[in-house]
Amino acid sequence: MVRTLISLEEKDKRWLDSYSRRRHQSIAETVRQAIHVYRERSDIDEKSDLLNLTAGLWRDRGVEGLEYIDGLRNEW
């Protein structure tokens, strides 16, 4: 593991202390868990962004995607 120093607002630090204490875990473990959850959500958002960017990609071709693929297969 890599050690990292961060700066927090005082109220965020108090909340982090309290949250960690209630769960009987270290602040470092709380931060690791939070980052893990954040990364999972971020991955989902990135996949959604990709879907949104590619939505309707075939719209201007006048051909349905399946028809295009069938045409390619027929060439074989």
BABA-76486 format. One record per atom (N, C-alpha, C): residue in three letters; x, z, y; atom name; residue number from 1. Coordinates in Angstrom, 3 decimals. Atoms other than C-alpha are relative to their C-alpha. Layout:
N
REC; r; X; Z; Y; a; k
REC; ALA; X; Z; Y; CA; NUM
...
END
This chain:
76
REC; r; X; Z; Y; a; k
REC; MET; 0.830; 0.000; -1.177; N; 1
REC; MET; 0.000; 0.000; 0.000; CA; 1
REC; MET; 0.876; 0.000; 1.243; C; 1
REC; VAL; -0.682; 0.060; -1.281; N; 2
REC; VAL; 0.976; -0.604; 3.569; CA; 2
REC; VAL; -0.624; 1.046; 0.922; C; 2
REC; ARG; 0.485; -1.022; -0.930; N; 3
REC; ARG; 0.698; 2.146; 6.120; CA; 3
REC; ARG; -0.248; -0.660; 1.352; C; 3
REC; THR; 0.375; 0.607; -1.272; N; 4
REC; THR; -1.066; 1.217; 9.369; CA; 4
REC; THR; -0.453; 1.080; 0.977; C; 4
REC; LEU; 0.400; -0.922; -1.053; N; 5
REC; LEU; -1.510; 3.090; 12.633; CA; 5
REC; LEU; -1.069; -0.682; 0.843; C; 5
REC; ILE; 1.068; 0.558; -0.828; N; 6
REC; ILE; -4.759; 2.545; 14.549; CA; 6
REC; ILE; -0.374; 0.986; 1.097; C; 6
REC; SER; 0.498; -0.843; -1.084; N; 7
REC; SER; -6.195; 3.863; 17.791; CA; 7
REC; SER; -1.519; -0.065; -0.012; C; 7
REC; LEU; 1.456; -0.088; 0.014; N; 8
REC; LEU; -9.805; 5.048; 17.913; CA; 8
REC; LEU; -0.483; 0.733; 1.241; C; 8
REC; GLU; 0.655; -0.793; -1.038; N; 9
REC; GLU; -12.153; 6.262; 20.579; CA; 9
REC; GLU; -0.182; 1.413; -0.566; C; 9
REC; GLU; 0.101; -1.390; 0.446; N; 10
REC; GLU; -12.432; 10.037; 20.421; CA; 10
REC; GLU; -1.286; 0.244; -0.799; C; 10
REC; LYS; 1.268; -0.215; 0.714; N; 11
REC; LYS; -16.109; 9.949; 19.371; CA; 11
REC; LYS; 0.008; -0.670; -1.374; C; 11
REC; ASP; -0.109; 0.661; 1.303; N; 12
REC; ASP; -15.311; 7.468; 16.582; CA; 12
REC; ASP; 0.862; 0.817; -0.952; C; 12
REC; LYS; -0.869; -0.847; 0.824; N; 13
REC; LYS; -12.518; 9.729; 15.322; CA; 13
REC; LYS; -0.752; 1.232; -0.491; C; 13
REC; ARG; 0.793; -1.160; 0.418; N; 14
REC; ARG; -14.860; 12.740; 15.286; CA; 14
REC; ARG; -0.995; -0.404; -1.094; C; 14
REC; TRP; 0.945; 0.474; 1.008; N; 15
REC; TRP; -17.438; 10.717; 13.376; CA; 15
REC; TRP; 0.718; -0.253; -1.326; C; 15
REC; LEU; -0.778; 0.301; 1.203; N; 16
REC; LEU; -14.783; 9.529; 10.896; CA; 16
REC; LEU; 0.415; 1.275; -0.715; C; 16
REC; ASP; -0.355; -1.296; 0.590; N; 17
REC; ASP; -13.569; 13.085; 10.342; CA; 17
REC; ASP; -1.206; 0.617; -0.711; C; 17
REC; SER; 1.212; -0.606; 0.552; N; 18
REC; SER; -17.107; 14.337; 9.768; CA; 18
REC; SER; -0.484; -0.752; -1.238; C; 18
REC; TYR; 0.450; 0.833; 1.116; N; 19
REC; TYR; -18.083; 11.445; 7.510; CA; 19
REC; TYR; 0.876; 0.219; -1.226; C; 19
REC; SER; -0.943; -0.185; 1.113; N; 20
REC; SER; -14.967; 11.820; 5.364; CA; 20
REC; SER; -0.111; 1.385; -0.612; C; 20
REC; ARG; 0.117; -1.376; 0.482; N; 21
REC; ARG; -15.337; 15.577; 5.113; CA; 21
REC; ARG; -1.261; 0.164; -0.860; C; 21
REC; ARG; 1.253; -0.105; 0.768; N; 22
REC; ARG; -18.972; 15.275; 3.943; CA; 22
REC; ARG; 0.107; -0.667; -1.370; C; 22
REC; ARG; -0.160; 0.722; 1.272; N; 23
REC; ARG; -17.878; 12.871; 1.202; CA; 23
REC; ARG; 1.202; 0.483; -0.812; C; 23
REC; HIS; -1.154; -0.591; 0.697; N; 24
REC; HIS; -14.870; 14.973; 0.207; CA; 24
REC; HIS; 1.060; -1.059; -0.324; C; 24
REC; GLN; -1.044; 1.009; 0.177; N; 25
REC; GLN; -12.455; 12.111; 0.713; CA; 25
REC; GLN; 0.854; -0.057; 1.265; C; 25
REC; SER; -0.908; 0.097; -1.147; N; 26
REC; SER; -9.527; 11.369; 2.975; CA; 26
REC; SER; -0.526; -1.048; 0.995; C; 26
REC; ILE; 0.352; 0.990; -1.020; N; 27
REC; ILE; -9.927; 9.455; 6.207; CA; 27
REC; ILE; 0.513; -1.370; -0.421; C; 27
REC; ALA; -0.573; 1.273; 0.447; N; 28
REC; ALA; -7.650; 6.794; 4.756; CA; 28
REC; ALA; -0.910; -0.674; -1.030; C; 28
REC; GLU; 0.890; 0.569; 1.015; N; 29
REC; GLU; -10.002; 6.330; 1.789; CA; 29
REC; GLU; -1.274; -0.531; 0.647; C; 29
REC; THR; 1.193; 0.460; -0.715; N; 30
REC; THR; -12.995; 6.059; 4.117; CA; 30
REC; THR; 0.273; -1.332; 0.690; C; 30
REC; VAL; -0.356; 1.246; -0.690; N; 31
REC; VAL; -11.218; 3.383; 6.154; CA; 31
REC; VAL; 0.187; -1.130; -1.006; C; 31
REC; ARG; -0.182; 1.040; 1.024; N; 32
REC; ARG; -10.193; 1.488; 2.995; CA; 32
REC; ARG; -1.350; -0.506; -0.500; C; 32
REC; GLN; 1.320; 0.405; 0.478; N; 33
REC; GLN; -13.788; 1.503; 1.762; CA; 33
REC; GLN; -0.741; -0.830; 1.053; C; 33
REC; ALA; 0.666; 0.730; -1.081; N; 34
REC; ALA; -15.102; 0.363; 5.150; CA; 34
REC; ALA; 0.551; -1.418; 0.123; C; 34
REC; ILE; -0.615; 1.332; -0.093; N; 35
REC; ILE; -12.634; -2.526; 5.262; CA; 35
REC; ILE; -0.433; -0.854; -1.181; C; 35
REC; HIS; 0.444; 0.731; 1.188; N; 36
REC; HIS; -13.583; -3.522; 1.716; CA; 36
REC; HIS; -1.415; -0.550; 0.206; C; 36
REC; VAL; 1.388; 0.435; -0.248; N; 37
REC; VAL; -17.287; -3.658; 2.655; CA; 37
REC; VAL; -0.026; -1.087; 1.070; C; 37
REC; TYR; -0.057; 0.977; -1.092; N; 38
REC; TYR; -16.485; -5.531; 5.867; CA; 38
REC; TYR; 0.493; -1.355; -0.509; C; 38
REC; ARG; -0.530; 1.259; 0.553; N; 39
REC; ARG; -14.438; -8.133; 3.972; CA; 39
REC; ARG; -1.025; -0.695; -0.873; C; 39
REC; GLU; 1.020; 0.605; 0.846; N; 40
REC; GLU; -17.212; -8.683; 1.423; CA; 40
REC; GLU; -1.070; -0.677; 0.852; C; 40
REC; ARG; 1.012; 0.578; -0.896; N; 41
REC; ARG; -19.740; -9.252; 4.198; CA; 41
REC; ARG; 0.557; -1.205; 0.735; C; 41
REC; SER; -0.633; 1.101; -0.708; N; 42
REC; SER; -17.304; -11.494; 6.035; CA; 42
REC; SER; 0.081; -1.228; -0.897; C; 42
REC; ASP; -0.057; 1.114; 0.947; N; 43
REC; ASP; -16.831; -13.633; 2.910; CA; 43
REC; ASP; -1.358; -0.661; -0.130; C; 43
REC; ILE; 1.357; 0.540; 0.091; N; 44
REC; ILE; -20.604; -14.029; 2.652; CA; 44
REC; ILE; -0.312; -0.798; 1.261; C; 44
REC; ASP; 0.248; 0.696; -1.257; N; 45
REC; ASP; -20.794; -14.993; 6.327; CA; 45
REC; ASP; 0.744; -1.326; 0.047; C; 45
REC; GLU; -0.778; 1.240; 0.006; N; 46
REC; GLU; -18.030; -17.573; 5.887; CA; 46
REC; GLU; -0.650; -1.043; -0.897; C; 46
REC; LYS; 0.685; 0.934; 0.884; N; 47
REC; LYS; -19.880; -19.130; 2.950; CA; 47
REC; LYS; -1.267; -0.519; 0.652; C; 47
REC; SER; 1.202; 0.422; -0.708; N; 48
REC; SER; -23.075; -19.202; 4.999; CA; 48
REC; SER; 0.353; -0.981; 1.108; C; 48
REC; ASP; -0.437; 0.912; -1.055; N; 49
REC; ASP; -21.199; -20.827; 7.869; CA; 49
REC; ASP; 0.317; -1.370; -0.576; C; 49
REC; LEU; -0.331; 1.268; 0.631; N; 50
REC; LEU; -19.883; -23.497; 5.524; CA; 50
REC; LEU; -1.263; -0.758; -0.395; C; 50
REC; LEU; 1.266; 0.636; 0.351; N; 51
REC; LEU; -23.377; -24.183; 4.228; CA; 51
REC; LEU; -0.694; -0.555; 1.239; C; 51
REC; ASN; 0.625; 0.467; -1.236; N; 52
REC; ASN; -24.687; -24.436; 7.780; CA; 52
REC; ASN; 0.722; -1.204; 0.578; C; 52
REC; LEU; -0.769; 1.127; -0.528; N; 53
REC; LEU; -21.880; -26.792; 8.782; CA; 53
REC; LEU; -0.225; -1.284; -0.797; C; 53
REC; THR; 0.154; 1.186; 0.852; N; 54
REC; THR; -22.519; -29.129; 5.847; CA; 54
REC; THR; -1.457; -0.364; -0.249; C; 54
REC; ALA; 1.423; 0.295; 0.203; N; 55
REC; ALA; -26.329; -28.988; 5.879; CA; 55
REC; ALA; -0.339; -1.332; 0.657; C; 55
REC; GLY; 0.423; 1.297; -0.529; N; 56
REC; GLY; -27.785; -32.476; 6.328; CA; 56
REC; GLY; 1.116; -1.021; 0.096; C; 56
REC; LEU; -1.151; 0.888; -0.076; N; 57
REC; LEU; -24.435; -34.160; 5.820; CA; 57
REC; LEU; -0.350; -1.439; -0.396; C; 57
REC; TRP; 0.371; 1.328; 0.493; N; 58
REC; TRP; -26.091; -37.073; 4.001; CA; 58
REC; TRP; -1.164; -0.603; 0.774; C; 58
REC; ARG; 1.204; 0.412; -0.697; N; 59
REC; ARG; -29.004; -37.369; 6.408; CA; 59
REC; ARG; 0.114; -1.396; 0.610; C; 59
REC; ASP; -0.150; 1.282; -0.698; N; 60
REC; ASP; -27.612; -40.379; 8.317; CA; 60
REC; ASP; 0.363; -1.158; -0.920; C; 60
REC; ARG; -0.387; 1.065; 0.920; N; 61
REC; ARG; -26.690; -42.376; 5.194; CA; 61
REC; ARG; -1.201; -0.741; -0.581; C; 61
REC; GLY; 1.186; 0.662; 0.518; N; 62
REC; GLY; -30.273; -43.220; 4.259; CA; 62
REC; GLY; -0.077; 0.022; -1.517; C; 62
REC; VAL; -0.023; -0.073; 1.459; N; 63
REC; VAL; -29.479; -42.374; 0.651; CA; 63
REC; VAL; -0.003; 1.471; -0.391; C; 63
REC; GLU; -0.019; -1.356; 0.533; N; 64
REC; GLU; -30.251; -39.224; -1.264; CA; 64
REC; GLU; 1.307; 0.211; -0.754; C; 64
REC; GLY; -1.263; -0.305; 0.671; N; 65
REC; GLY; -27.204; -37.485; -2.699; CA; 65
REC; GLY; -0.010; -0.384; -1.466; C; 65
REC; LEU; 0.084; 0.322; 1.421; N; 66
REC; LEU; -28.403; -37.939; -6.266; CA; 66
REC; LEU; 0.060; -1.505; -0.228; C; 66
REC; GLU; -0.063; 1.462; 0.114; N; 67
REC; GLU; -28.933; -41.661; -5.735; CA; 67
REC; GLU; 1.434; -0.491; 0.171; C; 67
REC; TYR; -1.384; 0.384; -0.240; N; 68
REC; TYR; -25.405; -41.976; -4.397; CA; 68
REC; TYR; 0.866; 0.289; -1.223; C; 68
REC; ILE; -0.776; -0.373; 1.181; N; 69
REC; ILE; -23.932; -40.130; -7.368; CA; 69
REC; ILE; -0.338; -0.914; -1.175; C; 69
REC; ASP; 0.398; 0.917; 1.073; N; 70
REC; ASP; -25.942; -42.250; -9.811; CA; 70
REC; ASP; 0.627; -1.371; 0.204; C; 70
REC; GLY; -0.641; 1.280; -0.293; N; 71
REC; GLY; -24.612; -45.350; -8.060; CA; 71
REC; GLY; 1.466; 0.012; -0.369; C; 71
REC; LEU; -1.409; -0.111; 0.378; N; 72
REC; LEU; -21.051; -44.149; -8.503; CA; 72
REC; LEU; 0.174; -0.020; -1.509; C; 72
REC; ARG; -0.090; -0.047; 1.456; N; 73
REC; ARG; -21.660; -43.428; -12.166; CA; 73
REC; ARG; -0.266; -1.364; -0.613; C; 73
REC; ASN; 0.314; 1.340; 0.515; N; 74
REC; ASN; -23.146; -46.878; -12.711; CA; 74
REC; ASN; 1.192; -0.946; 0.128; C; 74
REC; GLU; -1.185; 0.831; -0.173; N; 75
REC; GLU; -19.878; -48.386; -11.441; CA; 75
REC; GLU; 0.971; 0.145; -1.171; C; 75
REC; TRP; -0.911; -0.243; 1.100; N; 76
REC; TRP; -18.080; -46.877; -14.435; CA; 76
REC; TRP; -0.400; -0.842; -1.159; C; 76
END
